[in-house]
Amino acid sequence: MYIIIDCGSTNTRLYLVEQEEVKDKHEITIGVNSTVSDGNNERLKQALTQAIEDLLGNNALSLHDVDFAIASGMITSNLGLLEVPHLVAPVNINDFAQHTCRVAGYKVLPIDLPIIFIPGVKNDIGEATWENIRKIDLMRGEETQAIGVISSMSLTLPATIVELGSTTKIIHINKDGAIAGSITSLSGQVYAAVKKETFINSSMIDSDNDTEDFYCSDILKHAYQCVSSAGLLRSLLFTRFIQFSLPTTAAERKFYCECTIAADDMKLFDEAEEQGFALTGDIIFIGQSARCKIYQEMLKETKKINNHMISITQPEEIALLGIKGACYIAKSQIN
């Protein structure tokens, strides 16, 4: 039995796993951002220690019942518990197994629990310069989810994984099944900031109607055309303008705004092909279902890409990918 720790910027999820079956889950609203605000990681250590004890206590278990913990994500950065250097792409499962960092109990937390830290992955760009900054990309945590996809699905390679979360991250899986690199944008966080910090959100609010399932191909096309000609920032502002200029609903305006973000992200696929990441095999979308559909349809409409596309949208299924990946890496490391 072991514990999987998935640590992000603001939240950390812990899973109690036995033979790859999740027995229980515990989530805390603290991540590596606490290190930024505090100037040290003591609060993160205390919260993780308490979370582990709570998870075990809720299942009438003790530390002696757990073989080890597997940690991935921002917990392996300089803001987490232990900084583990990124592996340089391409990276396969054997590379992960050989370069995990296992520490004994009491080394990073005040409890007797060995922890296996999974390293992140960075693009192979040689020496970073201003001239090649567009080729720079890093991941911590997404690689574990990618390994979950590779190890549990039969893919037509080379394949592309599109993770639609707080960032949009395109991960290229080469013909040998290795993670060959990634390209990332800040789209998810930008959309969240637009909704929280600007007046644009007032044009998308409609408490009387559920707008999650709304879709309109014409609005999608217009959003893409606006971003292509006027840029993202001005196109976002049109969300507000059309409220007073066109007979539209809040659902239509919200959909338009979401499509402008996706339209700007289409440049990621251009970058991918420019960097040699062929978009010829399966494309796997991971994220909220409506957002996955927008990206799929925009790819078909604007890039004329009609590859076999798979959407993984259920939160439990998405979480299970990371769990499978972490288990697969740890099992390979132990063997």
C-alpha positions as a printed Julia matrix, in Angstrom:
335×3 Matrix{Float64}:
   0.0    0.0     0.0
   1.24   3.49   -0.79
   0.24   7.14   -0.96
   0.35   9.24   -4.12
   0.95  12.97   -3.61
  -0.02  15.34   -6.42
   1.08  18.83   -5.41
   0.26  21.98   -7.35
   0.47  25.7    -6.76
  -2.63  26.07   -4.57
  -3.91  22.54   -3.87
  -2.5   19.13   -3.03
  -4.27  15.82   -3.54
  -3.34  12.63   -1.74
  -4.53   9.17   -2.75
  -4.34   5.98   -0.74
  -3.61   3.21   -3.25
  -3.44  -0.56   -2.96
  -2.47  -2.57   -6.06
  -3.33   0.42   -8.27
  -6.83   0.7    -6.77
  -7.67   3.99   -5.08
  -8.96   3.31   -1.59
  -9.4    6.9    -0.44
  -8.62  10.5    -1.36
  -7.77  13.55    0.71
  -7.33  17.1    -0.61
  -5.89  20.18    1.08
  -6.0   23.79   -0.07
  -2.3   24.43    0.13
   0.46  24.08   -2.42
   3.83  25.57   -3.24
   2.4   29.11   -3.35
   2.68  29.01    0.45
   6.46  28.81    0.04
   6.38  31.95   -2.09
   4.31  33.89    0.44
   6.13  32.56    3.53
   9.68  32.52    2.19
  10.09  28.91    3.36
   8.32  25.55    3.02
   7.54  24.91    6.67
   3.79  25.47    6.29
   3.74  23.13    3.29
   5.59  20.46    5.32
   3.19  20.77    8.23
   0.12  20.64    6.01
   1.39  17.58    4.12
   2.29  15.79    7.32
  -1.16  16.45    8.77
  -2.83  15.41    5.5
  -0.97  12.09    5.47
  -1.9   11.44    9.09
  -5.55  12.35    8.38
  -5.7   10.09    5.32
  -4.31   7.17    7.28
  -6.45   7.91   10.33
  -9.62   8.0     8.23
  -8.8    4.46    7.12
  -7.69   3.11   10.49
  -4.14   2.72    9.23
  -0.7    3.68   10.52
   2.56   4.57    8.76
   3.63   0.95    9.18
   0.85  -0.07    6.78
   2.29   2.1     4.0
   5.36   1.08    2.0
   6.14   4.53    0.57
   4.71   7.7    -0.97
   5.04   8.75   -4.63
   5.23  12.5    -5.19
   5.0   14.5    -8.4
   4.2   18.02   -9.54
   5.47  21.26   -8.05
   6.52  19.38   -4.93
   9.71  18.49   -6.86
  10.51  22.15   -7.6
  12.6   24.59   -5.59
   9.36  25.69   -3.92
   8.35  22.18   -2.83
   9.89  19.58   -0.55
  12.85  18.51   -2.7
  14.12  20.02   -5.92
  14.64  17.29   -8.51
  16.25  18.37  -11.8
  14.13  18.11  -14.94
  14.92  15.27  -17.31
  15.7   16.42  -20.84
  13.31  15.16  -23.54
  12.9   12.69  -25.08
  12.1   10.73  -21.93
  10.65   7.21  -21.77
   9.39   5.13  -18.86
  12.82   3.62  -18.21
  14.33   7.11  -17.94
  11.78   8.02  -15.29
  12.41   4.79  -13.41
  16.17   5.38  -13.4
  15.97   9.01  -12.31
  13.31   9.04   -9.62
  14.7   10.29   -6.34
  13.91   8.11   -3.33
  14.46   9.58    0.12
  14.18   7.85    3.45
  11.69   8.7     6.14
  12.29  11.9     8.15
  14.47  13.37    5.36
  11.89  15.84    4.02
   8.93  15.4     6.37
   8.83  14.8    10.13
   7.38  11.31    9.67
   8.88   7.89    8.96
   7.7    7.57    5.36
  10.0    7.0     2.37
   9.05   9.18   -0.6
   9.75   8.59   -4.3
   9.95  11.92   -6.17
   9.2   11.85   -9.91
  11.19  14.4   -11.94
   9.65  16.78  -14.45
  10.63  17.11  -18.11
  12.06  19.98  -20.13
  12.58  20.47  -23.85
  16.0   19.82  -25.31
  17.05  23.22  -26.63
  20.75  23.19  -25.82
  21.83  26.52  -24.38
  18.95  28.91  -23.78
  19.27  32.25  -25.56
  16.92  35.1   -26.4
  16.87  33.76  -29.95
  15.45  30.36  -28.96
  13.19  31.21  -26.01
  10.13  30.01  -27.96
  11.54  26.48  -27.74
  11.79  26.55  -23.93
   9.17  24.5   -22.1
   8.95  22.74  -18.76
   6.55  20.43  -17.0
   6.17  19.15  -13.46
   3.23  16.82  -12.9
   1.91  16.64  -16.46
   4.55  14.05  -17.34
   3.0   11.66  -14.82
  -0.4   12.1   -16.42
   1.17  11.58  -19.86
   2.73   8.31  -18.69
  -0.72   7.3   -17.46
  -2.06   7.86  -20.98
   0.82   6.0   -22.63
   0.67   3.03  -20.24
  -3.11   2.56  -20.26
  -4.19   3.37  -23.82
  -3.45   1.87  -27.23
  -2.32   4.89  -29.24
  -1.51   5.52  -32.86
   1.96   7.08  -32.64
   3.25   9.71  -32.81
   0.48  11.12  -30.61
  -0.38  14.46  -29.09
  -1.77  15.04  -25.6
  -3.56  18.36  -25.05
  -3.98  19.15  -21.35
  -6.56  21.89  -20.79
  -6.25  23.09  -17.21
  -4.87  26.25  -15.65
  -2.51  26.16  -18.61
  -2.86  24.65  -22.05
  -0.04  22.17  -22.55
   0.63  20.23  -25.73
   2.75  17.13  -25.05
   4.25  15.29  -28.0
   4.64  11.51  -27.76
   7.07  10.33  -30.43
   6.91   7.15  -32.51
   8.82   5.27  -29.78
   6.28   6.19  -27.1
   8.56   8.67  -25.32
   7.7   12.19  -24.18
   9.5   14.26  -26.82
   8.67  17.74  -25.52
   5.9   20.19  -24.78
   4.53  23.64  -25.56
   2.55  25.62  -22.97
   0.39  28.73  -22.79
  -1.18  30.51  -19.81
  -4.68  30.38  -21.28
  -6.58  28.82  -18.37
  -5.2   31.3   -15.86
  -5.8   34.21  -18.25
  -9.45  33.21  -18.65
  -9.83  32.93  -14.87
  -8.25  36.36  -14.41
 -10.5   37.9   -17.08
 -13.56  36.57  -15.27
 -12.38  37.65  -11.83
 -10.61  40.94  -12.48
 -12.36  42.59  -15.46
 -15.82  43.86  -16.32
 -16.06  41.3   -19.13
 -17.49  38.77  -16.69
 -20.61  40.93  -16.26
 -21.45  40.2   -19.89
 -21.28  36.43  -19.32
 -23.29  36.12  -16.1
 -26.77  34.65  -16.3
 -27.8   33.02  -13.04
 -31.08  31.78  -14.51
 -29.54  29.64  -17.21
 -26.94  26.88  -17.33
 -24.57  27.77  -20.18
 -22.11  24.88  -19.94
 -23.5   22.88  -22.87
 -23.91  25.78  -25.29
 -22.17  25.43  -28.66
 -22.31  27.45  -31.89
 -20.0   26.8   -34.84
 -20.63  30.27  -36.34
 -19.55  32.04  -33.14
 -16.47  29.8   -32.99
 -15.5   30.85  -36.52
 -16.08  34.55  -35.8
 -14.0   34.35  -32.6
 -11.12  32.78  -34.5
 -11.31  35.45  -37.22
 -11.34  38.24  -34.62
  -8.26  36.92  -32.84
  -6.45  36.32  -36.12
  -7.03  39.93  -37.23
  -7.36  41.98  -34.04
  -5.35  39.96  -31.5
  -6.5   38.31  -28.28
  -6.79  41.36  -26.01
  -9.03  43.38  -28.31
 -11.07  40.31  -29.18
 -11.7   39.65  -25.49
 -13.12  43.16  -25.2
 -15.66  42.37  -27.9
 -17.36  40.11  -25.33
 -18.49  43.31  -23.67
 -19.2   45.24  -26.86
 -21.5   42.66  -28.41
 -23.73  42.73  -25.34
 -24.82  46.23  -26.34
 -24.51  45.87  -30.1
 -25.88  42.44  -31.04
 -28.95  40.51  -29.87
 -27.0   37.91  -27.89
 -27.49  35.85  -24.75
 -25.03  35.48  -21.87
 -24.4   31.91  -23.05
 -23.41  33.13  -26.5
 -21.09  35.8   -25.1
 -19.47  33.37  -22.68
 -18.93  30.9   -25.5
 -17.43  33.64  -27.68
 -15.0   34.61  -24.9
 -13.93  31.0   -24.4
 -13.43  30.62  -28.14
 -11.11  33.65  -28.28
  -8.84  31.96  -25.74
  -8.87  28.75  -27.76
  -8.23  30.68  -30.98
  -5.08  32.19  -29.53
  -3.98  28.7   -28.42
  -4.15  27.48  -32.02
  -0.72  29.11  -32.36
   0.59  26.35  -30.07
  -0.13  23.78  -32.74
   1.73  25.88  -35.3
   4.66  26.04  -32.87
   4.46  22.28  -32.34
   4.8   21.54  -36.04
   7.58  24.13  -36.4
   9.5   22.35  -33.64
   9.09  18.98  -35.33
   6.18  17.65  -33.26
   4.14  15.98  -36.0
   0.37  16.14  -35.58
  -0.24  12.89  -37.45
  -1.45  10.35  -34.88
  -4.06  10.3   -32.13
  -4.86  13.53  -30.29
  -5.96  13.12  -26.68
  -7.72  16.03  -24.98
  -7.8   16.13  -21.19
 -10.03  18.66  -19.44
 -13.55  20.02  -19.07
 -15.83  18.61  -21.77
 -17.06  21.89  -23.29
 -13.51  23.21  -23.55
 -12.29  19.98  -25.16
 -15.04  20.29  -27.77
 -14.1   23.89  -28.58
 -10.46  22.95  -29.17
 -11.36  19.9   -31.22
 -13.77  21.79  -33.48
 -11.42  24.74  -33.87
  -8.6   22.41  -34.91
 -10.88  20.82  -37.49
 -12.16  24.17  -38.72
  -8.94  26.19  -38.83
  -6.16  23.6   -39.21
  -8.14  21.03  -41.19
  -6.94  18.38  -38.74
  -9.21  15.32  -38.7
  -7.08  12.89  -36.72
  -8.64  10.39  -34.36
  -9.47  12.5   -31.3
 -10.16  11.25  -27.77
 -11.59  13.33  -24.92
 -11.01  12.48  -21.27
 -13.31  14.76  -19.32
 -14.51  13.12  -16.1
 -12.56  14.4   -13.05
 -12.2   10.88  -11.65
 -10.88   9.56  -14.95
  -8.44  12.47  -15.28
  -7.16  11.94  -11.74
  -6.77   8.22  -12.45
  -4.37   8.97  -15.33
  -1.93  10.63  -12.93
  -2.36   7.81  -10.45
  -1.7    5.16  -13.12
   1.35   7.06  -14.34
   2.8    7.43  -10.85
   2.19   3.75  -10.1
   3.73   2.68  -13.4
   6.85   4.75  -12.82
   7.23   3.58   -9.21
   6.72  -0.05  -10.15
   9.37   0.23  -12.86
  11.72   1.91  -10.41
  11.25  -0.81   -7.8
  11.65  -3.6   -10.34
